[in-house]
Amino acid sequence: MSGFLDVYSIIFLVLAVVILFKLRSVLGRRTGSERPPFDPYSQRGRDNGDASHEAGEARDTNDNVLPLPSRGEEADARHEEIAEQRLEKVAPAGSALNEALRSIISSDRSFDPRNFVEGAKAAYEMIITAFAGGDRKTLNTLLSKEVYDGFVAAIADRESRKETVFSTFVGIDKAEIVEATLKENIAQVTVRFRSKLISATRNEDGAIIEGDPNQVVDVTDIWTFARDVTSRDPNWKLVATETAD
């Protein structure tokens, strides 16, 4: 019986040796330089000692690696680059106008010179059209009190003589910022408009007393808009007008 058991013991031993040999041939042998298995939760499960040890290893192996800016920093840098390019298209670098616009931007991060010009063009058309039509309500939202009072006085004077204005806004050929200032939180930006209008004024009898309803006229206006950069109100208002013609 003992011989029978010895034979089986020898057979099992041989099988165990063979299996172990196969596993070593497939999995390989440890050399001491193998990478540890990846554990996605390892940062949560480590104690402070392990974390400090690995941080030291990271510093040793990454001395030549430069830290990259975060996405937020990259976005801010890109924003600054775009703002700089837009500013230089409106005012050359080093010019007094460029420096004045920079001072406004530093106090009002939402200010964009190119967007401002587009808004000024829209306001210019609205004001010209409202003045011709005697639209006091529209003018009140776009003009400072002083300019509004002057426009309303001119409208009232025209109405007292029973005169009417026929006006067609053809378009703006060019609009450009020519001056800017920032004083005591009040930003002022002056824009020169070159536009085309058709305008004619008729008296009570319908006779044309000024202008020509069939002629397009070139007009150059220099208007100044202002805004308190500390105010929550984002709107600019017309504070001064000048005709260059």
C-alpha positions as CSV (number, residue, x, y, z in Angstrom):
1,M,0.0,0.0,0.0
2,S,2.9,2.4,0.9
3,G,4.5,1.7,-2.5
4,F,1.3,2.5,-4.2
5,L,1.0,5.8,-2.4
6,D,4.7,6.6,-3.2
7,V,4.1,6.1,-6.9
8,Y,1.2,8.6,-6.9
9,S,3.1,11.1,-4.8
10,I,5.9,11.0,-7.3
11,I,3.4,11.5,-10.2
12,F,1.8,14.5,-8.5
13,L,5.2,16.0,-7.8
14,V,6.3,15.7,-11.4
15,L,3.1,17.3,-12.6
16,A,3.6,20.2,-10.1
17,V,7.1,20.8,-11.4
18,V,5.9,20.8,-15.0
19,I,3.1,23.2,-14.3
20,L,5.5,25.6,-12.5
21,F,7.9,25.5,-15.3
22,K,5.2,26.3,-17.8
23,L,4.0,29.2,-15.8
24,R,7.5,30.7,-15.5
25,S,8.0,30.4,-19.2
26,V,4.8,32.2,-19.9
27,L,4.8,34.9,-17.3
28,G,8.6,35.4,-17.1
29,R,10.7,36.0,-14.2
30,R,10.8,39.1,-12.0
31,T,14.0,41.1,-12.3
32,G,13.3,43.8,-9.8
33,S,12.7,46.5,-12.4
34,E,9.2,45.7,-13.4
35,R,6.5,48.5,-13.4
36,P,3.9,48.1,-10.7
37,P,0.4,47.3,-12.0
38,F,-1.8,50.4,-12.7
39,D,-4.3,51.2,-10.0
40,P,-6.7,54.0,-11.0
41,Y,-7.6,54.5,-7.3
42,S,-4.1,54.5,-6.0
43,Q,-4.1,58.3,-5.3
44,R,-7.1,57.8,-3.0
45,G,-5.8,54.8,-1.2
46,R,-2.2,55.8,-0.4
47,D,-1.2,57.0,2.9
48,N,0.9,60.2,3.3
49,G,4.1,58.3,3.4
50,D,3.6,56.6,0.1
51,A,2.5,59.8,-1.5
52,S,5.6,61.6,-0.3
53,H,7.8,58.8,-1.5
54,E,6.3,58.8,-5.0
55,A,6.4,62.6,-5.2
56,G,10.1,62.4,-4.5
57,E,10.5,59.9,-7.3
58,A,8.5,62.1,-9.6
59,R,10.8,65.0,-8.9
60,D,13.8,62.9,-9.6
61,T,12.6,61.6,-12.9
62,N,10.9,64.9,-14.1
63,D,13.6,67.5,-13.4
64,N,13.7,68.4,-17.1
65,V,9.9,68.6,-17.6
66,L,8.5,72.1,-17.9
67,P,5.0,72.7,-16.4
68,L,2.4,73.4,-19.1
69,P,-0.1,76.2,-18.6
70,S,-3.6,75.1,-17.6
71,R,-6.5,75.4,-20.0
72,G,-7.7,78.4,-18.2
73,E,-4.3,80.1,-18.5
74,E,-4.2,79.1,-22.2
75,A,-7.6,80.6,-22.8
76,D,-6.6,83.9,-21.0
77,A,-3.4,84.1,-23.0
78,R,-5.4,83.5,-26.3
79,H,-7.9,86.1,-25.3
80,E,-5.1,88.6,-24.6
81,E,-3.5,87.8,-28.0
82,I,-6.8,88.3,-29.9
83,A,-7.6,91.5,-28.0
84,E,-4.1,92.8,-28.9
85,Q,-4.5,92.1,-32.6
86,R,-7.9,93.8,-32.7
87,L,-6.6,96.8,-30.8
88,E,-3.7,97.3,-33.3
89,K,-6.1,97.2,-36.2
90,V,-8.0,100.1,-34.7
91,A,-5.0,102.1,-33.3
92,P,-1.3,101.5,-34.3
93,A,0.9,100.2,-31.5
94,G,2.7,103.0,-29.7
95,S,0.2,105.7,-30.7
96,A,-1.5,107.9,-28.2
97,L,-4.9,106.5,-29.3
98,N,-3.6,102.9,-28.7
99,E,-2.5,103.9,-25.1
100,A,-5.8,105.6,-24.4
101,L,-7.8,102.6,-25.6
102,R,-5.6,100.4,-23.4
103,S,-6.5,102.4,-20.4
104,I,-10.2,101.9,-21.1
105,I,-9.7,98.2,-21.6
106,S,-7.8,97.9,-18.3
107,S,-10.8,99.4,-16.5
108,D,-13.5,97.7,-18.5
109,R,-12.5,94.2,-19.6
110,S,-15.7,93.9,-21.8
111,F,-14.6,96.8,-24.0
112,D,-13.6,95.7,-27.5
113,P,-12.7,98.6,-29.9
114,R,-13.9,96.8,-33.0
115,N,-17.2,95.8,-31.4
116,F,-17.6,99.3,-30.1
117,V,-17.3,100.7,-33.6
118,E,-20.0,98.3,-34.9
119,G,-22.3,99.4,-32.0
120,A,-21.5,103.1,-32.7
121,K,-22.5,102.6,-36.4
122,A,-25.8,101.1,-35.4
123,A,-26.4,103.9,-32.9
124,Y,-25.5,106.5,-35.5
125,E,-28.1,105.2,-38.0
126,M,-30.8,105.0,-35.3
127,I,-30.1,108.6,-34.1
128,I,-30.1,110.1,-37.6
129,T,-33.3,108.4,-38.4
130,A,-35.0,109.2,-35.1
131,F,-34.0,112.9,-35.3
132,A,-35.5,113.2,-38.8
133,G,-38.7,111.5,-37.7
134,G,-38.9,113.5,-34.4
135,D,-38.7,110.2,-32.4
136,R,-38.0,111.6,-29.0
137,K,-38.4,108.2,-27.2
138,T,-35.6,106.6,-29.2
139,L,-33.4,109.6,-28.8
140,N,-33.8,109.6,-25.1
141,T,-32.3,106.1,-24.8
142,L,-29.2,107.0,-26.9
143,L,-28.3,110.5,-26.0
144,S,-26.9,112.2,-22.9
145,K,-29.3,114.8,-21.3
146,E,-27.4,117.8,-22.8
147,V,-27.4,116.4,-26.3
148,Y,-31.0,115.2,-26.0
149,D,-32.1,118.6,-24.9
150,G,-30.4,120.1,-28.0
151,F,-31.9,117.6,-30.4
152,V,-35.4,118.0,-28.9
153,A,-35.2,121.8,-29.1
154,A,-34.3,121.5,-32.8
155,I,-37.2,119.2,-33.4
156,A,-39.6,121.4,-31.5
157,D,-38.5,124.4,-33.5
158,R,-39.0,122.6,-36.7
159,E,-42.4,121.4,-35.7
160,S,-43.4,125.0,-34.7
161,R,-42.8,126.0,-38.3
162,K,-44.7,123.0,-39.5
163,E,-41.8,121.7,-41.4
164,T,-41.2,118.0,-42.1
165,V,-38.0,116.2,-43.0
166,F,-37.8,113.5,-45.6
167,S,-34.7,111.4,-44.9
168,T,-33.3,108.1,-46.2
169,F,-30.2,106.6,-44.6
170,V,-28.2,105.1,-47.4
171,G,-25.3,103.7,-45.4
172,I,-21.9,104.3,-43.7
173,D,-18.8,104.3,-45.9
174,K,-16.4,104.3,-43.0
175,A,-16.4,104.6,-39.2
176,E,-13.2,104.9,-37.2
177,I,-12.1,105.8,-33.7
178,V,-10.1,109.0,-33.7
179,E,-9.8,109.8,-30.0
180,A,-10.3,108.3,-26.6
181,T,-9.9,109.3,-23.0
182,L,-10.6,107.9,-19.5
183,K,-11.1,110.4,-16.7
184,E,-12.5,109.6,-13.3
185,N,-14.1,106.4,-14.5
186,I,-15.7,108.1,-17.5
187,A,-14.6,106.7,-20.8
188,Q,-15.1,108.8,-23.9
189,V,-14.5,107.5,-27.4
190,T,-14.8,109.8,-30.5
191,V,-15.8,108.3,-33.8
192,R,-15.6,109.8,-37.3
193,F,-18.5,108.7,-39.5
194,R,-18.5,109.1,-43.3
195,S,-22.0,108.3,-44.5
196,K,-24.4,108.8,-47.4
197,L,-27.8,110.3,-46.8
198,I,-30.8,111.6,-48.8
199,S,-32.5,114.4,-47.0
200,A,-35.0,117.1,-47.8
201,T,-37.0,119.5,-45.7
202,R,-40.4,120.7,-46.7
203,N,-42.4,123.6,-45.4
204,E,-46.1,123.7,-44.5
205,D,-47.1,123.9,-48.1
206,G,-44.9,120.9,-49.1
207,A,-42.3,123.0,-50.9
208,I,-38.7,121.9,-50.6
209,I,-36.8,124.5,-48.6
210,E,-33.6,122.5,-47.9
211,G,-32.0,119.5,-49.4
212,D,-32.9,117.3,-52.4
213,P,-35.0,114.1,-52.2
214,N,-33.3,112.8,-55.3
215,Q,-29.7,113.4,-54.3
216,V,-27.4,111.3,-52.2
217,V,-25.2,113.5,-50.0
218,D,-21.9,112.6,-48.4
219,V,-21.8,113.6,-44.8
220,T,-19.0,113.5,-42.2
221,D,-19.9,113.6,-38.6
222,I,-17.6,113.4,-35.5
223,W,-19.5,112.1,-32.5
224,T,-18.3,111.3,-29.0
225,F,-19.8,108.6,-26.9
226,A,-19.3,108.1,-23.1
227,R,-19.9,105.5,-20.4
228,D,-19.1,105.2,-16.7
229,V,-16.9,102.0,-16.7
230,T,-17.9,101.3,-13.1
231,S,-21.6,101.2,-14.0
232,R,-23.5,98.0,-14.6
233,D,-25.2,99.7,-17.5
234,P,-23.2,98.5,-20.6
235,N,-24.7,101.2,-22.9
236,W,-22.8,104.1,-24.3
237,K,-24.5,107.5,-24.9
238,L,-23.8,110.3,-27.3
239,V,-22.4,113.2,-25.4
240,A,-21.1,115.5,-28.2
241,T,-21.6,116.0,-31.9
242,E,-19.6,117.9,-34.6
243,T,-20.1,118.1,-38.3
244,A,-16.8,118.2,-40.3
245,D,-18.3,119.5,-43.5
